[in-house]
Amino acid sequence: AGGRGADSPDLVIRQRVIIRVPTRNAPMTTPLHRWKEKKGPKCISGNGVAGAIVFSSREVDFILPGGARIRAELESSCPALDFYNGFYLRPDPTDRMICADRDTIHARSGGECQITRFRRLVPRP
């Protein structure tokens, strides 16, 4: 009496965080030689993405707070990324990070694109 019986339902709470990332296409006047690629991190904070610029169907530059840039290289072509002016990221619920060789970018059209690596972008002098 008063305890949980065999027919009591279990309560399961799941939390999913989905981040919508606004994008814009790189303007044709932006000189690509302004940035130099350096070795990047394995993961970035899921909360640390302020926006993105789609340069090609296989590369997306994440804009971080303060203006730093991280380039995500994708496993295969992902042409639908810029169609709806944004995409979604789902950080891992255990560490809330977006990691290369683990996580994907989710196009608003329904497609998914695997992130293969990150490259840190630094301005050229």
C-alpha positions as CSV (number, residue, x, y, z in Angstrom):
1,A,0.0,0.0,0.0
2,G,1.3,3.4,-0.9
3,G,4.3,1.9,-2.8
4,R,4.8,1.6,-6.5
5,G,3.0,-1.4,-7.9
6,A,4.0,-3.4,-11.0
7,D,1.5,-1.5,-13.1
8,S,2.7,2.0,-12.2
9,P,4.0,3.8,-15.2
10,D,7.7,4.9,-15.2
11,L,8.3,8.6,-15.6
12,V,10.9,9.4,-18.3
13,I,12.0,12.9,-18.9
14,R,14.2,13.7,-22.0
15,Q,15.6,17.0,-22.9
16,R,16.6,17.8,-26.4
17,V,18.3,21.1,-27.3
18,I,18.1,22.2,-31.0
19,I,19.9,25.3,-32.0
20,R,18.7,27.2,-35.1
21,V,21.6,28.8,-36.8
22,P,20.9,31.7,-39.2
23,T,23.0,31.8,-42.3
24,R,23.9,34.1,-45.1
25,N,25.8,33.4,-48.3
26,A,29.3,34.8,-48.6
27,P,29.1,38.0,-50.7
28,M,31.0,37.7,-54.0
29,T,33.1,40.7,-52.9
30,T,34.5,39.0,-49.8
31,P,38.1,38.2,-50.5
32,L,38.6,34.5,-49.5
33,H,42.3,35.2,-49.0
34,R,41.6,37.3,-45.9
35,W,41.5,34.1,-43.8
36,K,44.2,31.5,-43.1
37,E,43.2,28.0,-41.9
38,K,44.8,26.6,-38.9
39,K,44.3,23.4,-36.9
40,G,40.9,23.5,-35.3
41,P,39.3,22.0,-32.2
42,K,37.7,18.6,-32.2
43,C,34.5,20.2,-30.7
44,I,32.9,23.6,-30.2
45,S,30.3,24.7,-27.6
46,G,26.8,24.3,-28.8
47,N,26.0,27.6,-27.1
48,G,28.9,29.3,-28.8
49,V,27.5,29.7,-32.3
50,A,26.1,33.1,-33.2
51,G,25.6,32.6,-36.9
52,A,27.1,31.0,-40.0
53,I,28.2,31.8,-43.5
54,V,27.8,29.2,-46.2
55,F,30.8,29.4,-48.6
56,S,30.2,26.2,-50.5
57,S,28.1,23.1,-50.3
58,R,30.9,21.4,-48.3
59,E,32.1,24.3,-46.0
60,V,30.3,26.4,-43.4
61,D,32.0,29.1,-41.4
62,F,30.6,29.3,-37.8
63,I,30.7,32.8,-36.4
64,L,31.4,32.7,-32.6
65,P,30.8,35.4,-30.0
66,G,33.5,38.1,-30.4
67,G,33.8,37.5,-34.2
68,A,36.0,34.4,-34.2
69,R,35.4,31.9,-37.0
70,I,35.6,28.2,-37.2
71,R,35.2,26.4,-40.5
72,A,33.2,23.2,-40.5
73,E,34.2,20.8,-43.3
74,L,31.4,18.5,-44.4
75,E,31.7,14.8,-45.4
76,S,29.7,15.3,-48.6
77,S,28.0,18.1,-50.5
78,C,25.1,19.7,-48.7
79,P,23.5,22.1,-51.2
80,A,20.3,22.7,-49.2
81,L,22.0,24.5,-46.3
82,D,21.5,28.0,-47.6
83,F,18.0,27.4,-49.2
84,Y,16.0,28.4,-46.1
85,N,18.6,30.9,-44.6
86,G,19.4,28.6,-41.7
87,F,20.0,25.2,-40.4
88,Y,19.8,23.3,-37.1
89,L,22.5,21.9,-34.8
90,R,21.7,19.3,-32.1
91,P,24.4,19.4,-29.4
92,D,25.1,16.1,-27.7
93,P,22.9,16.1,-24.6
94,T,25.7,14.8,-22.4
95,D,28.3,17.4,-23.1
96,R,26.4,20.0,-25.1
97,M,29.1,20.2,-27.7
98,I,29.2,20.0,-31.5
99,C,32.0,17.6,-32.5
100,A,33.6,16.6,-35.8
101,D,33.2,13.0,-36.8
102,R,30.2,12.7,-34.5
103,D,27.6,15.4,-35.1
104,T,25.6,16.6,-38.2
105,I,24.2,19.8,-39.5
106,H,20.4,19.4,-40.2
107,A,19.2,21.4,-43.2
108,R,15.7,22.9,-42.7
109,S,14.7,21.0,-45.9
110,G,15.3,17.7,-44.0
111,G,18.8,16.7,-45.1
112,E,21.7,16.0,-42.8
113,C,25.4,16.7,-43.4
114,Q,28.1,15.0,-41.3
115,I,30.8,17.4,-39.9
116,T,34.2,15.8,-40.6
117,R,36.5,18.4,-39.1
118,F,36.8,22.0,-37.8
119,R,39.5,24.5,-38.9
120,R,40.2,27.7,-37.0
121,L,40.3,30.8,-39.3
122,V,42.6,33.6,-38.5
123,P,42.9,36.9,-40.3
124,R,45.9,37.3,-42.6
125,P,48.1,40.3,-41.8
